[in-house]
């Protein structure tokens, strides 16, 4: 997508709650990396677009220095569906549709929530250009949360 509407700096309280509740649908063990969220209000379509993703973990030191560890993402789809006022339309995108498709593989939910049109996407991987959410230091074995 090359056209991006003006970004709102801080989401309304109801959208923060919705995003946090949707993120709770990500089924992961206690060691998963931080969860990120991008959003903007598309005033042309009168719709809020929200993308949620588990951040990457980058290795620091050792032979794998700089590599990002693979993500394990599972989603409780019924949990996310129940956040909408009515049953949302659900789509699964198996791969990026174009070279500039930053969302790539994801599941999307479209419908009304809190009286607003919502297009919620839960991504398999963070969007390109998103830095790691944590670091794994190989010498100490410690995890450092960045955001």
Backbone as ProteinMPNN parsed JSONL, in Angstrom:
{"seq_chain_A": "XXXXXXXXXXXXXXXXXXXXXXXXXXXXXXXXXXXXXXXXXXXXXXXXXXXXXXXXXXXXXXXXXXXXXXXXXXXXXXXXXXXXXXXXXXXXXXXXXXXXXXXXXXXXXXXXXXXXXXXXXXXXXXXXXXXXXXXXXXXXXXXXXXX", "coords_chain_A": {"N_chain_A": [[0.832, -1.17, 0.0], [0.757, 2.085, -0.948], [-0.438, 4.509, -0.281], [-1.002, 6.205, 2.635], [-3.149, 7.197, 5.144], [-3.332, 10.135, 7.298], [-1.616, 9.719, 10.295], [-2.843, 9.077, 13.529], [-1.664, 10.205, 16.629], [-2.05, 9.126, 19.226], [-4.049, 6.483, 20.23], [-7.65, 6.373, 20.683], [-9.145, 5.651, 23.905], [-10.944, 3.458, 23.83], [-10.038, 2.08, 21.58], [-7.463, 1.347, 22.319], [-8.111, -0.459, 24.371], [-9.485, -2.433, 22.871], [-7.408, -3.285, 21.15], [-5.529, -4.287, 23.014], [-7.089, -6.349, 24.129], [-7.405, -7.946, 21.857], [-4.742, -8.669, 21.426], [-4.405, -10.353, 23.578], [-5.461, -12.645, 22.592], [-3.459, -13.905, 21.315], [-1.844, -16.832, 21.535], [0.656, -17.895, 23.463], [3.731, -19.003, 24.96], [5.071, -18.103, 28.199], [7.387, -16.806, 27.539], [7.299, -15.297, 25.23], [8.114, -12.689, 22.899], [7.773, -9.06, 23.198], [4.589, -7.597, 22.314], [3.558, -5.803, 19.5], [1.815, -2.95, 18.101], [0.329, -1.348, 15.411], [-1.552, 1.359, 14.186], [-4.055, 3.245, 12.441], [-6.345, 5.822, 11.524], [-8.444, 5.556, 8.903], [-9.77, 7.91, 7.262], [-11.014, 8.219, 4.809], [-12.372, 5.826, 4.312], [-13.771, 5.713, 6.63], [-12.86, 4.13, 8.795], [-11.074, 2.255, 11.232], [-7.846, 1.026, 11.168], [-5.956, -1.643, 12.314], [-3.001, -3.239, 13.217], [-1.536, -6.015, 14.658], [1.212, -7.616, 16.205], [3.716, -10.038, 17.127], [6.803, -9.126, 18.387], [10.167, -9.302, 17.052], [12.942, -11.315, 18.183], [16.25, -10.602, 18.603], [19.467, -11.985, 18.188], [22.39, -11.399, 20.07], [25.754, -11.401, 19.796], [28.072, -14.18, 19.51], [27.974, -16.93, 17.054], [25.536, -16.551, 15.749], [25.023, -13.881, 15.733], [23.112, -10.99, 15.288], [21.073, -12.26, 13.915], [17.564, -12.959, 13.629], [15.355, -14.651, 15.717], [13.108, -17.328, 14.896], [9.559, -16.848, 14.935], [6.915, -18.022, 16.996], [3.63, -18.189, 16.529], [0.403, -18.41, 17.635], [-3.126, -18.22, 17.452], [-6.082, -17.499, 19.171], [-8.827, -17.638, 17.616], [-11.599, -17.46, 18.034], [-11.715, -15.997, 20.395], [-10.84, -13.456, 19.48], [-12.824, -12.918, 17.555], [-15.035, -12.576, 19.215], [-14.707, -10.044, 20.208], [-15.889, -8.249, 18.604], [-18.862, -6.399, 17.646], [-20.707, -7.802, 16.134], [-20.522, -10.952, 14.368], [-17.467, -10.909, 12.758], [-16.163, -10.439, 9.394], [-13.804, -12.701, 8.182], [-10.522, -13.108, 6.997], [-7.772, -14.877, 5.572], [-4.502, -14.296, 4.709], [-2.102, -15.819, 2.904], [0.478, -15.23, 1.995], [2.754, -12.506, 1.166], [1.323, -10.072, -0.981], [2.552, -8.439, -2.784], [5.743, -6.903, -3.537], [5.929, -4.67, -1.873], [4.186, -5.21, 0.192], [3.799, -4.886, 3.371], [2.522, -6.234, 5.383], [2.29, -8.926, 4.821], [1.984, -12.373, 5.566], [-0.99, -12.936, 7.274], [-3.931, -12.83, 9.423], [-7.109, -11.448, 9.061], [-9.711, -9.433, 10.467], [-12.789, -8.054, 9.877], [-15.177, -5.7, 10.728], [-17.722, -4.35, 12.934], [-16.919, -2.751, 15.963], [-17.333, -1.551, 19.174], [-18.981, 0.312, 18.056], [-17.629, 1.309, 15.844], [-16.171, 1.009, 12.556], [-13.882, -1.533, 11.991], [-10.772, -2.79, 10.924], [-8.96, -5.274, 11.647], [-5.816, -6.72, 11.869], [-3.831, -9.541, 12.415], [-0.588, -10.266, 12.476], [1.764, -12.615, 11.123], [4.489, -12.106, 11.274], [6.542, -9.339, 12.371], [6.025, -6.097, 10.803], [8.09, -5.135, 8.001], [11.055, -3.336, 8.699], [10.48, -2.85, 11.316], [12.015, -2.713, 14.333], [13.714, -5.092, 16.538], [11.921, -6.396, 19.366], [13.076, -7.366, 21.568], [16.278, -8.467, 22.869], [18.51, -11.231, 22.737], [21.11, -12.066, 24.645], [23.939, -13.807, 24.02], [26.219, -14.48, 25.564], [25.499, -14.156, 28.273], [23.013, -15.28, 28.311], [20.769, -13.881, 28.892], [17.658, -12.143, 28.418], [16.838, -9.086, 26.939], [14.478, -6.675, 27.118], [13.357, -4.399, 24.766], [11.229, -2.785, 23.963]], "CA_chain_A": [[0.0, 0.0, 0.0], [1.581, 3.271, -0.988], [-1.157, 5.637, 0.3], [-1.265, 6.067, 4.063], [-3.805, 8.37, 5.713], [-2.635, 10.777, 8.395], [-1.538, 8.881, 11.489], [-3.227, 9.642, 14.809], [-0.534, 9.926, 17.509], [-2.455, 8.302, 20.366], [-5.385, 5.945, 19.939], [-8.67, 6.593, 21.716], [-9.12, 4.635, 24.964], [-11.674, 2.252, 23.423], [-9.211, 1.361, 20.61], [-6.388, 0.722, 23.109], [-8.691, -1.643, 25.036], [-9.743, -3.432, 21.833], [-6.121, -3.817, 20.706], [-4.987, -5.109, 24.098], [-7.893, -7.565, 24.21], [-7.062, -8.778, 20.692], [-3.401, -9.212, 21.669], [-4.558, -11.467, 24.529], [-5.827, -13.819, 21.816], [-2.242, -14.57, 20.848], [-1.527, -17.913, 22.462], [2.11, -18.075, 23.474], [4.237, -19.301, 26.288], [5.413, -16.909, 28.969], [8.646, -16.232, 27.08], [7.199, -14.637, 23.933], [8.622, -11.317, 22.808], [6.72, -8.044, 23.332], [3.606, -7.5, 21.237], [3.466, -4.456, 18.96], [0.551, -2.572, 17.478], [0.291, -0.161, 14.559], [-2.942, 1.706, 13.884], [-4.376, 4.568, 11.932], [-7.739, 6.037, 11.156], [-8.612, 5.803, 7.483], [-10.961, 8.76, 7.212], [-11.698, 8.024, 3.525], [-13.277, 4.678, 4.456], [-14.381, 5.792, 7.941], [-12.487, 2.844, 9.376], [-9.821, 2.153, 11.981], [-7.034, -0.124, 10.769], [-5.088, -2.027, 13.424], [-2.149, -4.402, 12.966], [-0.924, -6.503, 15.889], [2.256, -8.587, 15.876], [4.732, -10.358, 18.119], [8.067, -8.567, 17.914], [11.28, -10.221, 16.824], [14.029, -11.406, 19.155], [17.514, -10.601, 17.876], [20.6, -12.569, 18.896], [23.535, -10.51, 20.205], [26.967, -12.148, 20.106], [28.161, -15.558, 19.044], [27.908, -17.164, 15.607], [24.244, -16.125, 15.183], [24.881, -12.459, 16.011], [22.329, -10.216, 14.328], [19.93, -13.016, 13.374], [16.315, -12.907, 14.382], [14.832, -15.985, 15.978], [11.77, -17.542, 14.33], [8.441, -16.588, 15.841], [5.843, -19.008, 17.124], [2.405, -17.424, 16.751], [-0.881, -19.101, 17.573], [-4.173, -17.247, 17.737], [-7.42, -17.957, 19.555], [-9.663, -16.887, 16.68], [-12.911, -17.204, 18.65], [-11.502, -14.887, 21.337], [-10.801, -12.201, 18.719], [-14.158, -12.72, 16.958], [-15.963, -12.127, 20.251], [-14.463, -8.633, 20.524], [-16.68, -7.461, 17.666], [-20.283, -6.265, 17.964], [-21.334, -8.915, 15.415], [-19.493, -11.815, 13.79], [-16.739, -10.186, 11.709], [-15.681, -11.155, 8.218], [-12.439, -13.124, 8.47], [-9.722, -13.494, 5.836], [-6.397, -15.288, 5.815], [-3.598, -14.024, 3.593], [-1.032, -16.799, 3.105], [1.788, -14.673, 1.639], [2.717, -11.116, 0.709], [0.705, -9.944, -2.3], [3.457, -7.664, -3.638], [7.018, -6.628, -2.868], [5.76, -3.636, -0.853], [3.163, -5.629, 1.15], [4.462, -4.969, 4.673], [1.768, -7.087, 6.307], [2.578, -10.316, 4.425], [1.057, -13.4, 6.052], [-1.781, -12.481, 8.426], [-5.364, -13.081, 9.446], [-7.771, -10.161, 9.287], [-11.084, -9.42, 10.953], [-13.425, -6.8, 9.494], [-16.521, -5.583, 11.27], [-17.989, -3.248, 13.858], [-16.574, -2.951, 17.373], [-17.534, -0.301, 19.91], [-19.693, 1.231, 17.181], [-16.745, 1.783, 14.785], [-15.682, 0.022, 11.59], [-12.527, -1.954, 12.349], [-10.072, -3.781, 10.117], [-7.932, -5.763, 12.555], [-4.956, -7.751, 11.288], [-2.833, -10.124, 13.309], [0.463, -10.639, 11.544], [2.668, -13.714, 11.473], [5.784, -11.51, 11.575], [6.471, -7.875, 12.438], [6.21, -5.435, 9.51], [9.492, -4.839, 7.685], [11.494, -2.065, 9.257], [10.209, -2.8, 12.745], [13.165, -3.247, 15.062], [13.39, -6.165, 17.47], [11.316, -6.02, 20.642], [13.983, -7.793, 22.629], [17.565, -9.02, 22.476], [19.009, -12.393, 23.466], [22.562, -11.947, 24.792], [24.421, -15.194, 24.055], [27.202, -14.713, 26.626], [24.84, -14.271, 29.573], [21.742, -15.993, 28.181], [19.689, -13.011, 29.348], [16.804, -11.44, 27.463], [16.684, -7.648, 27.21], [13.29, -6.114, 26.473], [13.618, -3.058, 24.233], [9.965, -2.029, 23.961]], "C_chain_A": [[0.879, 1.236, 0.0], [0.9, 4.462, -0.325], [-1.456, 5.344, 1.762], [-1.96, 7.331, 4.551], [-2.993, 8.933, 6.88], [-2.737, 9.921, 9.651], [-1.986, 9.669, 12.716], [-2.125, 9.265, 15.79], [-0.896, 8.984, 18.65], [-3.863, 7.788, 20.098], [-6.375, 6.317, 21.034], [-8.656, 5.422, 22.701], [-9.815, 3.344, 24.529], [-10.84, 1.423, 22.436], [-8.022, 0.694, 21.302], [-6.904, -0.543, 23.788], [-8.921, -2.768, 24.025], [-8.437, -4.089, 21.384], [-5.493, -4.719, 21.764], [-5.759, -6.416, 24.238], [-7.595, -8.501, 23.04], [-5.693, -9.424, 20.885], [-3.453, -10.375, 22.655], [-5.003, -12.758, 23.829], [-4.631, -14.551, 21.242], [-1.83, -15.571, 21.911], [-0.027, -18.16, 22.378], [2.544, -18.449, 24.88], [4.67, -18.006, 26.964], [6.66, -16.194, 28.465], [8.53, -15.506, 25.742], [7.682, -13.191, 24.02], [7.458, -10.33, 22.975], [5.816, -8.001, 22.096], [3.49, -6.037, 20.824], [2.128, -4.212, 18.293], [0.758, -1.302, 16.665], [-1.18, 0.112, 14.255], [-2.989, 3.04, 13.156], [-5.849, 4.609, 11.54], [-7.776, 6.394, 9.681], [-9.905, 6.598, 7.322], [-11.711, 8.626, 5.886], [-12.728, 6.902, 3.624], [-14.011, 4.683, 5.79], [-14.13, 4.495, 8.722], [-11.175, 2.983, 10.14], [-9.11, 0.892, 11.536], [-6.015, -0.386, 11.87], [-4.308, -3.269, 13.014], [-1.428, -4.756, 14.259], [0.065, -7.599, 15.52], [3.152, -8.843, 17.077], [6.053, -9.848, 17.562], [9.128, -9.647, 17.75], [12.22, -10.211, 18.026], [15.33, -11.523, 18.36], [18.631, -11.138, 18.765], [21.758, -11.578, 18.894], [24.735, -11.349, 20.644], [26.912, -13.556, 19.547], [27.995, -15.691, 17.545], [26.593, -16.731, 14.96], [23.985, -14.63, 15.396], [24.118, -11.75, 14.896], [21.138, -10.955, 13.744], [18.71, -12.859, 14.27], [15.763, -14.32, 14.51], [13.44, -16.127, 15.381], [10.692, -17.345, 15.392], [7.465, -17.763, 15.849], [4.576, -18.221, 17.448], [1.209, -18.349, 16.588], [-1.932, -18.102, 18.01], [-5.465, -17.955, 18.102], [-8.411, -17.113, 18.751], [-11.022, -16.541, 17.29], [-12.801, -16.051, 19.65], [-11.565, -13.55, 20.594], [-12.17, -11.909, 18.098], [-15.131, -12.125, 17.976], [-15.751, -10.68, 20.681], [-15.304, -7.706, 19.649], [-18.146, -7.449, 18.072], [-21.104, -7.385, 17.331], [-20.207, -9.769, 14.848], [-18.796, -11.084, 12.652], [-16.489, -11.077, 10.495], [-14.212, -11.47, 8.479], [-11.763, -13.58, 7.184], [-8.351, -13.942, 6.314], [-5.602, -15.006, 4.561], [-2.354, -14.869, 3.81], [0.367, -16.268, 2.805], [1.625, -13.203, 1.277], [2.14, -11.073, -0.704], [1.58, -9.199, -3.298], [4.736, -7.402, -2.856], [6.885, -5.599, -1.752], [4.654, -3.957, 0.154], [3.828, -5.876, 2.499], [3.763, -5.93, 5.631], [2.004, -8.566, 6.055], [1.533, -11.269, 4.999], [0.343, -12.905, 7.317], [-3.22, -12.973, 8.322], [-6.024, -11.742, 9.75], [-9.228, -10.37, 9.663], [-11.661, -8.062, 10.58], [-14.849, -6.783, 10.031], [-16.639, -4.382, 12.184], [-17.583, -3.668, 15.266], [-16.668, -1.593, 18.061], [-18.205, 0.758, 19.034], [-18.854, 1.795, 16.039], [-16.405, 0.649, 13.827], [-14.213, -0.253, 11.88], [-12.025, -2.948, 11.32], [-8.853, -4.17, 10.947], [-7.146, -6.871, 11.883], [-3.969, -8.23, 12.336], [-1.814, -10.792, 12.412], [1.285, -11.825, 12.059], [4.02, -13.176, 11.913], [5.629, -9.998, 11.679], [6.62, -7.266, 11.041], [7.689, -5.136, 9.267], [9.838, -3.455, 8.227], [11.211, -1.909, 10.736], [11.393, -3.449, 13.461], [12.745, -4.34, 16.032], [12.789, -5.617, 18.76], [12.164, -6.443, 21.825], [15.257, -8.373, 22.025], [17.867, -10.239, 23.344], [20.525, -12.295, 23.468], [23.137, -13.346, 24.99], [25.404, -15.451, 25.193], [26.542, -14.934, 27.98], [23.569, -15.108, 29.52], [20.547, -15.154, 28.598], [18.947, -12.378, 28.173], [16.713, -9.982, 27.901], [15.485, -7.151, 26.417], [13.583, -4.69, 26.04], [12.366, -2.183, 24.22], [8.816, -2.919, 24.324]], "O_chain_A": [[1.691, 1.397, 0.911], [1.593, 5.358, 0.157], [-2.095, 4.341, 2.081], [-1.423, 8.427, 4.393], [-2.078, 8.281, 7.384], [-3.818, 9.459, 10.017], [-1.554, 10.804, 12.917], [-1.684, 8.116, 15.794], [-0.095, 8.117, 18.998], [-4.764, 8.563, 19.777], [-5.985, 6.548, 22.178], [-8.204, 4.328, 22.362], [-9.33, 2.252, 24.825], [-10.92, 0.195, 22.448], [-7.617, -0.402, 20.916], [-6.232, -1.574, 23.787], [-8.589, -3.923, 24.293], [-8.369, -5.311, 21.253], [-4.983, -5.793, 21.444], [-5.161, -7.472, 24.444], [-7.539, -9.718, 23.219], [-5.504, -10.592, 20.548], [-2.631, -11.289, 22.575], [-4.926, -13.839, 24.413], [-4.753, -15.67, 20.745], [-1.51, -15.203, 23.041], [0.488, -18.584, 21.343], [1.82, -18.24, 25.854], [4.634, -16.938, 26.353], [6.961, -15.089, 28.915], [9.55, -15.13, 25.164], [7.655, -12.568, 25.082], [6.294, -10.723, 22.901], [6.236, -8.329, 20.986], [3.345, -5.148, 21.663], [1.401, -5.15, 17.964], [1.292, -0.309, 17.161], [-1.961, -0.824, 14.086], [-2.069, 3.853, 13.253], [-6.486, 3.591, 11.271], [-7.212, 7.404, 9.259], [-10.994, 6.027, 7.255], [-12.913, 8.886, 5.831], [-13.828, 7.016, 3.083], [-14.789, 3.771, 6.069], [-15.055, 3.862, 9.231], [-10.284, 3.734, 9.742], [-9.699, -0.189, 11.527], [-5.303, 0.52, 12.305], [-4.887, -4.238, 12.522], [-0.789, -3.905, 14.878], [-0.201, -8.413, 14.635], [3.326, -7.977, 17.935], [6.387, -10.105, 16.405], [8.986, -10.762, 18.252], [12.286, -9.239, 18.779], [15.489, -12.432, 17.546], [18.727, -10.791, 19.942], [22.078, -10.986, 17.862], [24.732, -11.933, 21.728], [25.854, -14.055, 19.164], [27.885, -14.69, 16.837], [26.538, -16.559, 13.742], [22.852, -14.17, 15.255], [24.438, -11.894, 13.716], [20.272, -10.33, 13.132], [18.811, -12.658, 15.481], [15.713, -15.079, 13.542], [12.673, -15.165, 15.356], [10.888, -17.633, 16.573], [7.234, -18.406, 14.825], [4.465, -17.648, 18.532], [1.026, -18.982, 15.548], [-1.665, -17.234, 18.841], [-5.888, -18.892, 17.425], [-8.783, -16.013, 19.161], [-11.535, -15.442, 17.079], [-13.705, -15.22, 19.735], [-12.256, -12.626, 21.023], [-12.622, -10.764, 18.118], [-15.951, -11.273, 17.635], [-16.55, -10.147, 21.451], [-15.414, -6.512, 19.929], [-18.622, -8.36, 18.75], [-22.076, -7.86, 17.918], [-19.052, -9.344, 14.852], [-19.444, -10.679, 11.687], [-16.592, -12.302, 10.568], [-13.461, -10.611, 8.941], [-12.335, -14.327, 6.39], [-7.837, -13.457, 7.322], [-5.984, -15.43, 3.47], [-1.628, -14.669, 4.784], [1.348, -16.81, 3.315], [0.509, -12.713, 1.102], [2.436, -11.941, -1.526], [1.383, -9.307, -4.508], [4.799, -7.653, -1.652], [7.642, -5.643, -0.782], [4.226, -3.073, 0.896], [4.36, -6.96, 2.741], [4.373, -6.388, 6.598], [1.926, -9.374, 6.982], [0.335, -10.999, 4.925], [0.981, -12.511, 8.293], [-3.66, -13.46, 7.281], [-5.548, -10.99, 10.602], [-9.879, -11.328, 9.246], [-11.088, -7.029, 10.927], [-15.622, -7.718, 9.822], [-15.77, -3.51, 12.208], [-17.862, -4.784, 15.705], [-16.132, -0.602, 17.565], [-18.019, 1.957, 19.246], [-19.322, 2.683, 15.326], [-16.355, -0.517, 14.219], [-13.406, 0.668, 12.0], [-12.758, -3.84, 10.894], [-7.84, -3.472, 10.944], [-7.719, -7.841, 11.387], [-3.355, -7.435, 13.048], [-2.115, -11.743, 11.69], [1.47, -12.003, 13.263], [4.636, -13.725, 12.826], [4.682, -9.436, 11.13], [7.274, -7.857, 10.181], [8.447, -4.911, 10.211], [9.019, -2.536, 8.211], [11.653, -0.939, 11.352], [11.72, -4.608, 13.208], [11.558, -4.5, 16.316], [13.114, -4.509, 19.188], [11.997, -5.946, 22.939], [15.309, -8.72, 20.845], [17.527, -10.276, 24.526], [21.16, -12.423, 22.421], [22.863, -13.998, 25.997], [25.418, -16.553, 25.741], [26.968, -15.796, 28.749], [23.096, -15.592, 30.548], [19.426, -15.66, 28.653], [19.509, -12.119, 27.109], [16.534, -9.684, 29.082], [15.482, -7.201, 25.187], [14.008, -3.865, 26.849], [12.446, -0.975, 24.443], [7.674, -2.463, 24.374]]}, "name": "protein", "num_of_chains": 1, "seq": "XXXXXXXXXXXXXXXXXXXXXXXXXXXXXXXXXXXXXXXXXXXXXXXXXXXXXXXXXXXXXXXXXXXXXXXXXXXXXXXXXXXXXXXXXXXXXXXXXXXXXXXXXXXXXXXXXXXXXXXXXXXXXXXXXXXXXXXXXXXXXXXXXXX"}
